[in-house]
Amino acid sequence: MLVLVVLAAIWEVTLALPNGWWAYRPEHMAGWIATPWASLPVEAIAVWVLWPWTTVVTYEALRVPRARLASATPWTAAAVAA
C-alpha cells in the first residue's frame, strides 16, 4: 500500500504537473499549495494519499461480513460429511 501511495505521488509530481496534464484552477482550490512539488494543491495531495487507503478499507469492510456469513452456514464440508 505504501508503495502505491509513493508511486502515485512521484508520478504526479514528476510527470503530470510539469507537463500540464492536470490543469488545476487556483480559483477552485482551497489556497494551500505545496510549492516544492511544482505548486501542487493540497487537495491533490490528499486525494493521492487517501484514495488507496479508502479503497483498502472499503474492500476489507465488505469482505469481513461476507467471510463471517460464509463460515456460519451449515453447508460446510464437515456438515455434509456427517
OpenMM code with the backbone's topology and positions (N, CA, C; nanometers):
from openmm import Vec3, app, unit

residues = "MET LEU VAL LEU VAL VAL LEU ALA ALA ILE TRP GLU VAL THR LEU ALA LEU PRO ASN GLY TRP TRP ALA TYR ARG PRO GLU HIS MET ALA GLY TRP ILE ALA THR PRO TRP ALA SER LEU PRO VAL GLU ALA ILE ALA VAL TRP VAL LEU TRP PRO TRP THR THR VAL VAL THR TYR GLU ALA LEU ARG VAL PRO ARG ALA ARG LEU ALA SER ALA THR PRO TRP THR ALA ALA ALA VAL ALA ALA".split()
positions = [
    Vec3(0.0823, -0.1186, 0.0000),
    Vec3(0.0000, 0.0000, 0.0000),
    Vec3(0.0870, 0.1253, 0.0000),
    Vec3(0.1902, 0.1240, 0.0825),
    Vec3(0.2790, 0.2399, 0.0884),
    Vec3(0.3467, 0.2612, -0.0466),
    Vec3(0.3819, 0.1532, -0.1129),
    Vec3(0.4446, 0.1639, -0.2446),
    Vec3(0.3476, 0.2295, -0.3428),
    Vec3(0.2219, 0.1933, -0.3362),
    Vec3(0.1213, 0.2522, -0.4241),
    Vec3(0.1090, 0.4029, -0.4016),
    Vec3(0.1074, 0.4438, -0.2767),
    Vec3(0.0961, 0.5873, -0.2449),
    Vec3(0.2196, 0.6625, -0.2929),
    Vec3(0.3368, 0.6063, -0.2676),
    Vec3(0.4614, 0.6737, -0.3072),
    Vec3(0.4712, 0.6839, -0.4592),
    Vec3(0.4410, 0.5758, -0.5293),
    Vec3(0.4467, 0.5800, -0.6753),
    Vec3(0.3468, 0.6795, -0.7329),
    Vec3(0.2281, 0.6864, -0.6765),
    Vec3(0.1279, 0.7815, -0.7245),
    Vec3(0.1751, 0.9254, -0.7027),
    Vec3(0.2335, 0.9517, -0.5875),
    Vec3(0.2815, 1.0877, -0.5587),
    Vec3(0.3989, 1.1240, -0.6490),
    Vec3(0.4905, 1.0313, -0.6697),
    Vec3(0.6057, 1.0585, -0.7567),
    Vec3(0.5590, 1.0829, -0.9002),
    Vec3(0.4638, 1.0018, -0.9471),
    Vec3(0.4133, 1.0206, -1.0824),
    Vec3(0.3482, 1.1577, -1.0961),
    Vec3(0.2704, 1.1940, -0.9977),
    Vec3(0.2009, 1.3231, -1.0022),
    Vec3(0.3002, 1.4382, -1.0100),
    Vec3(0.4025, 1.4314, -0.9277),
    Vec3(0.4963, 1.5434, -0.9162),
    Vec3(0.5935, 1.5492, -1.0330),
    Vec3(0.6427, 1.4353, -1.0770),
    Vec3(0.7488, 1.4381, -1.1780),
    Vec3(0.6980, 1.4378, -1.3217),
    Vec3(0.5827, 1.3794, -1.3472),
    Vec3(0.5351, 1.3710, -1.4851),
    Vec3(0.4131, 1.4576, -1.5130),
    Vec3(0.3117, 1.4440, -1.4320),
    Vec3(0.1843, 1.5083, -1.4635),
    Vec3(0.1890, 1.6600, -1.4508),
    Vec3(0.2387, 1.7097, -1.3403),
    Vec3(0.2356, 1.8550, -1.3190),
    Vec3(0.3274, 1.9326, -1.4131),
    Vec3(0.4544, 1.8936, -1.4281),
    Vec3(0.5388, 1.9721, -1.5192),
    Vec3(0.4892, 1.9716, -1.6638),
    Vec3(0.4234, 1.8658, -1.7055),
    Vec3(0.3723, 1.8591, -1.8422),
    Vec3(0.2339, 1.9219, -1.8571),
    Vec3(0.1765, 1.9651, -1.7468),
    Vec3(0.0465, 2.0320, -1.7515),
    Vec3(-0.0704, 1.9382, -1.7741),
    Vec3(-0.0565, 1.8127, -1.7345),
    Vec3(-0.1652, 1.7179, -1.7545),
    Vec3(-0.2854, 1.7508, -1.6672),
    Vec3(-0.2607, 1.8031, -1.5495),
    Vec3(-0.3699, 1.8421, -1.4613),
    Vec3(-0.3748, 1.9934, -1.4617),
    Vec3(-0.4826, 2.0472, -1.5059),
    Vec3(-0.4970, 2.1928, -1.5113),
    Vec3(-0.5704, 2.2378, -1.3851),
    Vec3(-0.4960, 2.2496, -1.2752),
    Vec3(-0.5574, 2.2950, -1.1504),
    Vec3(-0.5884, 2.4425, -1.1637),
    Vec3(-0.7117, 2.4779, -1.1369),
    Vec3(-0.7531, 2.6175, -1.1450),
    Vec3(-0.7498, 2.6766, -1.0052),
    Vec3(-0.6637, 2.7740, -0.9826),
    Vec3(-0.6447, 2.8297, -0.8476),
    Vec3(-0.7715, 2.8849, -0.7847),
    Vec3(-0.8630, 2.9331, -0.8643),
    Vec3(-0.9853, 2.9895, -0.8060),
    Vec3(-1.0754, 2.8822, -0.7460),
    Vec3(-1.0538, 2.7567, -0.7806),
    Vec3(-1.1340, 2.6473, -0.7265),
    Vec3(-1.0626, 2.5709, -0.6155),
    Vec3(-0.9440, 2.6092, -0.5811),
    Vec3(-0.8654, 2.5394, -0.4788),
    Vec3(-0.8791, 2.6105, -0.3441),
    Vec3(-0.8402, 2.5399, -0.2382),
    Vec3(-0.8501, 2.5963, -0.1029),
    Vec3(-0.7472, 2.7058, -0.0786),
    Vec3(-0.6426, 2.7078, -0.1599),
    Vec3(-0.5415, 2.8124, -0.1448),
    Vec3(-0.4120, 2.7642, -0.0827),
    Vec3(-0.4085, 2.6402, -0.0390),
    Vec3(-0.2849, 2.5853, 0.0173),
    Vec3(-0.2109, 2.5131, -0.0926),
    Vec3(-0.0863, 2.5531, -0.1132),
    Vec3(-0.0087, 2.4985, -0.2243),
    Vec3(0.1252, 2.4484, -0.1729),
    Vec3(0.1650, 2.3303, -0.2197),
    Vec3(0.2962, 2.2740, -0.1879),
    Vec3(0.3928, 2.3189, -0.2972),
    Vec3(0.4602, 2.4282, -0.2735),
    Vec3(0.5480, 2.4847, -0.3766),
    Vec3(0.6672, 2.3954, -0.4124),
    Vec3(0.7245, 2.3166, -0.3212),
    Vec3(0.8343, 2.2289, -0.3661),
    Vec3(0.7897, 2.1238, -0.4677),
    Vec3(0.6628, 2.0920, -0.4699),
    Vec3(0.6110, 1.9928, -0.5640),
    Vec3(0.5387, 2.0620, -0.6793),
    Vec3(0.6064, 2.1484, -0.7486),
    Vec3(0.5544, 2.2149, -0.8687),
    Vec3(0.4203, 2.2833, -0.8425),
    Vec3(0.4084, 2.3479, -0.7291),
    Vec3(0.2858, 2.4196, -0.6900),
    Vec3(0.1631, 2.3293, -0.6899),
    Vec3(0.1796, 2.2112, -0.6339),
    Vec3(0.0704, 2.1133, -0.6248),
    Vec3(-0.0269, 2.1553, -0.5154),
    Vec3(-0.1568, 2.1632, -0.5455),
    Vec3(-0.2552, 2.1979, -0.4428),
    Vec3(-0.2650, 2.0871, -0.3371),
    Vec3(-0.2939, 2.1258, -0.2153),
    Vec3(-0.3042, 2.0302, -0.1057),
    Vec3(-0.4183, 1.9315, -0.1307),
    Vec3(-0.5229, 1.9755, -0.1994),
    Vec3(-0.6330, 1.8849, -0.2302),
    Vec3(-0.5860, 1.7662, -0.3139),
    Vec3(-0.4967, 1.7903, -0.4075),
    Vec3(-0.4449, 1.6819, -0.4912),
    Vec3(-0.3623, 1.5844, -0.4082),
    Vec3(-0.2845, 1.6363, -0.3167),
    Vec3(-0.2046, 1.5503, -0.2288),
    Vec3(-0.2980, 1.4629, -0.1455),
    Vec3(-0.4033, 1.5225, -0.0919),
    Vec3(-0.4974, 1.4460, -0.0098),
    Vec3(-0.5645, 1.3357, -0.0909),
    Vec3(-0.6016, 1.3639, -0.2136),
    Vec3(-0.6651, 1.2623, -0.2970),
    Vec3(-0.5688, 1.1483, -0.3259),
    Vec3(-0.4459, 1.1793, -0.3615),
    Vec3(-0.3489, 1.0757, -0.3962),
    Vec3(-0.3089, 0.9922, -0.2761),
    Vec3(-0.3130, 1.0491, -0.1566),
    Vec3(-0.2763, 0.9729, -0.0368),
    Vec3(-0.3963, 0.8953, 0.0175),
    Vec3(-0.5136, 0.9552, 0.0173),
    Vec3(-0.6302, 0.8918, 0.0785),
    Vec3(-0.7000, 0.7897, -0.0113),
    Vec3(-0.6867, 0.7995, -0.1424),
    Vec3(-0.7575, 0.7082, -0.2306),
    Vec3(-0.7189, 0.5618, -0.2088),
    Vec3(-0.5888, 0.5260, -0.2037),
    Vec3(-0.5557, 0.3847, -0.1786),
    Vec3(-0.6051, 0.3363, -0.0429),
    Vec3(-0.5955, 0.4190, 0.0598),
    Vec3(-0.6422, 0.3792, 0.1924),
    Vec3(-0.7932, 0.3575, 0.1920),
    Vec3(-0.8658, 0.4454, 0.1267),
    Vec3(-1.0109, 0.4314, 0.1193),
    Vec3(-1.0500, 0.3039, 0.0449),
    Vec3(-0.9782, 0.2730, -0.0604),
    Vec3(-1.0067, 0.1522, -0.1373),
    Vec3(-0.9868, 0.0276, -0.0522),
    Vec3(-0.8761, 0.0202, 0.0209),
    Vec3(-0.8475, -0.0973, 0.1023),
    Vec3(-0.9462, -0.1095, 0.2179),
    Vec3(-0.9767, -0.0006, 0.2832),
    Vec3(-1.0699, -0.0048, 0.3961),
    Vec3(-1.2097, -0.0473, 0.3481),
    Vec3(-1.2533, 0.0041, 0.2346),
    Vec3(-1.3832, -0.0352, 0.1807),
    Vec3(-1.3845, -0.1834, 0.1448),
    Vec3(-1.2794, -0.2307, 0.0818),
    Vec3(-1.2708, -0.3724, 0.0461),
    Vec3(-1.2779, -0.4606, 0.1705),
    Vec3(-1.2004, -0.4250, 0.2723),
    Vec3(-1.1994, -0.5043, 0.3951),
    Vec3(-1.3336, -0.4965, 0.4672),
    Vec3(-1.3969, -0.3801, 0.4650),
    Vec3(-1.5264, -0.3656, 0.5313),
    Vec3(-1.6327, -0.4518, 0.4640),
    Vec3(-1.6210, -0.4716, 0.3344),
    Vec3(-1.7164, -0.5569, 0.2643),
    Vec3(-1.6792, -0.7046, 0.2717),
    Vec3(-1.5517, -0.7343, 0.2843),
    Vec3(-1.5052, -0.8720, 0.2850),
    Vec3(-1.5309, -0.9419, 0.4178),
    Vec3(-1.5131, -0.8757, 0.5283),
    Vec3(-1.5262, -0.9373, 0.6606),
    Vec3(-1.6674, -0.9897, 0.6855),
    Vec3(-1.7738, -0.9136, 0.6636),
    Vec3(-1.9078, -0.9703, 0.6859),
    Vec3(-1.9377, -1.0899, 0.5952),
    Vec3(-1.8899, -1.0859, 0.4715),
    Vec3(-1.9127, -1.1993, 0.3813),
    Vec3(-1.8402, -1.3238, 0.4308),
    Vec3(-1.7191, -1.3062, 0.4852),
    Vec3(-1.6446, -1.4205, 0.5376),
    Vec3(-1.7141, -1.4775, 0.6611),
    Vec3(-1.7677, -1.3918, 0.7445),
    Vec3(-1.8392, -1.4391, 0.8631),
    Vec3(-1.9653, -1.5153, 0.8242),
    Vec3(-2.0372, -1.4661, 0.7255),
    Vec3(-2.1575, -1.5363, 0.6801),
    Vec3(-2.1224, -1.6707, 0.6168),
    Vec3(-2.0154, -1.6753, 0.5438),
    Vec3(-1.9753, -1.7996, 0.4786),
    Vec3(-1.9342, -1.9045, 0.5808),
    Vec3(-1.8691, -1.8631, 0.6883),
    Vec3(-1.8261, -1.9599, 0.7887),
    Vec3(-1.9410, -2.0018, 0.8807),
    Vec3(-2.0496, -1.9259, 0.8834),
    Vec3(-2.1619, -1.9577, 0.9713),
    Vec3(-2.2664, -2.0469, 0.9050),
    Vec3(-2.2530, -2.0716, 0.7768),
    Vec3(-2.3531, -2.1534, 0.7082),
    Vec3(-2.3366, -2.3004, 0.7446),
    Vec3(-2.4452, -2.3745, 0.7543),
    Vec3(-2.4358, -2.5153, 0.7908),
    Vec3(-2.3869, -2.6041, 0.6769),
    Vec3(-2.3749, -2.5523, 0.5569),
    Vec3(-2.3363, -2.6332, 0.4436),
    Vec3(-2.1861, -2.6375, 0.4240),
    Vec3(-2.1131, -2.6615, 0.5295),
    Vec3(-1.9690, -2.6758, 0.5194),
    Vec3(-1.9354, -2.8205, 0.4880),
    Vec3(-1.8117, -2.8471, 0.4574),
    Vec3(-1.7699, -2.9827, 0.4230),
    Vec3(-1.7905, -3.0787, 0.5403),
    Vec3(-1.7681, -3.0321, 0.6637),
    Vec3(-1.7857, -3.1174, 0.7808),
    Vec3(-1.9336, -3.1522, 0.8018),
    Vec3(-2.0219, -3.0574, 0.7768),
    Vec3(-2.1643, -3.0841, 0.7964),
    Vec3(-2.2170, -3.1787, 0.6898),
    Vec3(-2.1667, -3.1690, 0.5701),
    Vec3(-2.2120, -3.2562, 0.4624),
    Vec3(-2.1616, -3.3982, 0.4839),
    Vec3(-2.0380, -3.4123, 0.5355),
    Vec3(-1.9788, -3.5444, 0.5585),
    Vec3(-2.0468, -3.6175, 0.6745),
    Vec3(-2.1061, -3.5471, 0.7671),
    Vec3(-2.1662, -3.6106, 0.8857),
    Vec3(-2.2994, -3.6711, 0.8607),
] * unit.nanometer
topology = app.Topology()
chain = topology.addChain("A")
for resn in residues:
    res = topology.addResidue(resn, chain)
    for name in ("N", "CA", "C"):
        topology.addAtom(name, app.Element.getBySymbol(name[0]), res)
